[in-house]
Amino acid sequence: MSGTFGFKSLPEGVVLNALSQQVFEILSQHTSFPWPVMQAQCRREEVDPANLTRADLARVIDNLASAVARFTSPENATKVADALRPLALARVG
């Protein structure tokens, strides 16, 4: 799966699980560099960005939001965190 264009696309061969895809799509709405942000912040916590679990996401939400704030605005960081938290807390089934 690749995104639209430029930095908003995934590198060739990267396949995301369903949760990682949702995170990527949310980041794409708030930063021009969703995959590099996701990849760097997940690796800081030793989490696989392509295969996130809800527990992994809970660990990296603040890092992702901080990175978005650095590259865009505090308002976008809040929007990202607010959109990601329900995904981390969602019950499956």
N, C-alpha and C positions, 0 to 999 in steps of 0.2 A: 504494500500500500504506500503510495506517495501522496504528499500533500499537494497544494495548489501550485506553488512555484517558489524559486529562490530558497531562502532560509526557512521557509515554512513547510518545506517538504522533508521527508525522511530520507536518509541515505539509502542507496540501493541495498537491498537485502535485509533491511531492518523490518522485523515483523513484531507488532505490538500485541500483547494480550488485550482483552476487552477493557480492563481498568486503565492500563497504560494508554490506550487509544483515547479514552475519555479525558485523561489528564492532558495528553498532547493537544486535543481539540480545545480544551479550556485555555491552555497556555497560548495557543495560536491566536486566540481572541485578544490577548493582552500584551503580546511581545512578538517582535519580528523574528526572534530566534528561539522558538519553542523547544526544538530538539537539543541544541547545545545547552540551554538552561536546564532542561530536564535531565540530561545526561550528566552534566557536571554536578548538579545538586544531589542527585541520587548516588553518584559515586562517592561523594563526601561521606555518606552514611553507609557505604558498602551495600547498596541496594541496586538490583538490576532494573534499569529504567524501562526495559522492554517487557518485563514480567512482574509488574508491581502487584503486591497483595494489599489488602486494606491496611494491615499493620505497617507495611512498608510506607504506604502513602501517609499514614498518620505521623510517621517519623520525619518525613521530608517536607511536609506542608510549609512549615515556617521558612525553611531554606528556599523553597521555590518562590514563596511570596517575597522574601528579601531580595532574591535575584531579580525578580520582576520590578521591584521598587527601584533597584539600582539602575536598571536599563530603561525604565519608563517613568513611573510615578508611584507615590505611596497609595494613591487611589486605586491604581490597577493592582497593586499588591493586595489590597483589601478585597477587591473583587475576586482575585484568584483564590485567596485563602477561603473566602466565603463560599465559593463554588466547589472547592476541593473537600472541605470538611464533611459535607454530607456523604460524599463518596467513600470516605474513610470509615464512616460510621454505619453505612448501609448494611443491612442484614441480607444475606443471600437466601433465596428460597421463599 
